[in-house]
Amino acid sequence: MIRRLVDSTNGTTAIEFALILPAILMLVFGTFETGRAFYTYHSLQAVADELARYLFISYGEQDINRAQLLRDTETWLRIHYRYGDPAQIKVSGSVGKQDNIKYREIVLRQPITLTIPMIDVSFNIEASRQLPY
């Protein structure tokens, strides 16, 4: 009787499946999350390009203060950002000078949280553009 139980292969498929399932699920969820992160990155880069064009055309060489620039940027994002919630995007800006060329820099940061089971990971995706004036 004991020899029959030892030689039995009933249930081995279920055990093997239970051992392999977590790895397969991590691979599938990881693929989806990588795609979502790349989509978010590409979307933020596209919005940064559109925003840079808008700001360059709107202000050109005008000397405006940083607060007004950030206000106009956030307003523009609320209207034109169509890839998610514009309220999640953090906007920062600065003015600098490089090689005797003054520029405004706009930085957009969007937080992203991975939805892989049992893994809690959050990070920011960032896009920045420099606008000469």
N, C-alpha and C positions, 0 to 999 in steps of 0.2 A: 504493500500500500504506500509506504513512504517512497519507495523507488519510483512508483508511478507519478507521485507529486513532483519529485525532483526532475524527472525527465519531461514533464509536461511543459508545453510552450504556450498554453492558453494565457492570454493577457500580456504577452510580451510586446505586441504591437501598441497596446494602450500605454504601457510604461515608456516605450521608446518615443511615442508621440508626446507624452507629458514631459519628457526630458528635452525634446527639440522645440516644442511650442514657444517657450519664452524667447529663444534666440530668433525664431522666425518672426514673432510679433515685434521684437525690437528692430529687426531689419526692415519690416514693413513700415512701422511708425517712423523710424529714422529716415526712410526714404521720403515719406510724406512731409515730415518736418523740414528736411533739407530743401525740398522743393518750395515749401512755404516761405522759408527764410530767404531763398534766392529771389522769389517773387517779390517779397517785401523790399529787399535790397534794390532790385531793379526799379520797382515803382518809386521808391524814394529818390533814386538817382534821376529818374525821368521828371519828377516833380521839381527837384532842385534845378534842373536845366530850364524848365518852363518858368520857374520863379526868377531865375537869374535873367532870363530874357525880359520878363515883365519889369523887373526893377531897373535894368539897364535902359530900357526904352522909356520908362516912366520918369526916371530921375536923371539919367545921363550923368552930366558933370555937376549937377546941383550939389551943394553942400548941405545935407540934411543931418539932423541929429539921430543918434542911435535909437532912441526910444520911438521916434516916428517911423523909422525904418522897420523896427520889429513889429510895431502895431500894424503897419501896412502888410507886412509879410504874413502875420497871423490872420488878418482879414482875408488876404488872397487865398491862403490855405483852406480856410473854412468854406470858401466858395468853390474852389477848383480841385481840391484833393478828392479823388474818387476811388481810391484804393483801400479805404478803411476809415477809421475815425480820426478826423483831423485834430480832435482835442488831445489825442495821445502824443502828437508830435511836439517835441520841445524845440523851440527856436532860440538860437543865440546868434549874436553878431558882434563884429569888431571892425575897427578901422586900422589899417596898417600902411606901411610904406616899404617897398622893396625895389631896389635899383632905381630910385628916384621916381617911382610910379606909385601913386596913392591908390589904395583899393579898399573896398568894403568886402568883408567876408561874412557869408551867411552859412550857418551850420544847422542842419535839421537832424534830430535824433528821434528815432521811434523805438520804443521798447517792444521786445518780442519775448513771449514765454512759450517754451516748448510744451507740447501736450502729450509727451511720451509717458505712459503709465510708470509709476514708481520713480520717475526722475523729475526733479523740480529745478529747471534751469531757466534763467532769464538773462537777457543781454540786450544791448542797444545796437541798432543799425544806424549808421551815420552817413550823411551826405553833406558835402560842403562845396561852396562855389566862391570864387573871388571875382569881384566886379571892379574893374579899373574905373577911376573917375578923375 
